[in-house]
Amino acid sequence: MTTLYIRDIPEAVTGTLKERAAAQGQSLSAYVGAELTKIAARPTNDEIVSRLRARDHSKGPTTDEIVSAVEAGRR
């Protein structure tokens, strides 16, 4: 496992993180480590766009059908 040092964190942020860690019954280090793990697991915007572009778009409504449905909803 790697050790990560983070500097120049505002006291208000540190205080909030300590409170949240205590509420979860965790140490600050364990809490922040879990939060960083969640962040790292989320896809980036570029990854999301790539996934969407790779999808099969042959099924589903056409552009004209979507426009018609939107227009019908406005009436």
C-alpha positions in Angstrom: 0.0 0.0 0.0 1.1 3.5 -0.7 1.3 6.4 1.8 -0.2 9.6 0.5 0.5 13.0 2.1 -1.8 15.8 1.4 -0.8 19.3 2.4 -2.5 22.7 2.7 -5.9 21.4 3.6 -8.1 24.1 5.2 -9.0 23.6 8.8 -12.7 23.7 8.0 -12.3 20.8 5.6 -10.2 18.8 8.0 -12.8 19.4 10.7 -15.6 18.2 8.5 -13.7 15.1 7.5 -12.9 14.3 11.1 -16.6 14.6 12.1 -17.7 12.4 9.2 -15.1 9.8 10.0 -16.1 9.8 13.7 -19.8 9.4 12.7 -18.8 6.3 10.7 -16.7 5.0 13.5 -13.6 5.3 11.4 -10.2 6.9 11.7 -9.6 10.0 9.5 -7.2 8.0 7.5 -9.6 5.1 6.9 -12.4 7.5 6.0 -10.4 9.5 3.5 -8.9 6.4 2.0 -12.4 5.0 1.4 -13.6 8.3 -0.1 -10.6 8.4 -2.4 -11.3 4.8 -3.5 -14.8 5.8 -4.4 -13.5 8.8 -6.4 -10.9 6.6 -8.2 -13.6 4.1 -9.2 -15.8 6.7 -10.9 -15.3 6.9 -14.7 -14.0 10.2 -16.1 -16.1 12.2 -18.5 -13.9 11.0 -21.4 -14.6 7.4 -20.4 -18.3 8.0 -20.2 -18.3 9.6 -23.6 -16.3 6.8 -25.1 -18.8 4.2 -23.6 -21.7 6.1 -25.0 -20.2 6.4 -28.5 -19.4 2.6 -28.4 -23.1 1.7 -27.7 -25.3 0.2 -30.4 -27.6 3.1 -31.5 -29.4 1.1 -34.1 -32.3 0.4 -31.7 -34.5 3.1 -30.1 -36.3 6.1 -31.4 -35.2 8.1 -34.3 -34.3 11.8 -34.1 -37.7 12.7 -35.7 -39.6 10.6 -33.2 -37.8 12.3 -30.3 -38.5 15.8 -31.7 -42.2 14.8 -32.3 -42.5 13.6 -28.7 -41.0 16.8 -27.3 -43.2 18.9 -29.4 -46.3 16.9 -28.4 -45.3 17.4 -24.7 -45.3 21.2 -25.2 -48.9 21.4 -26.4 
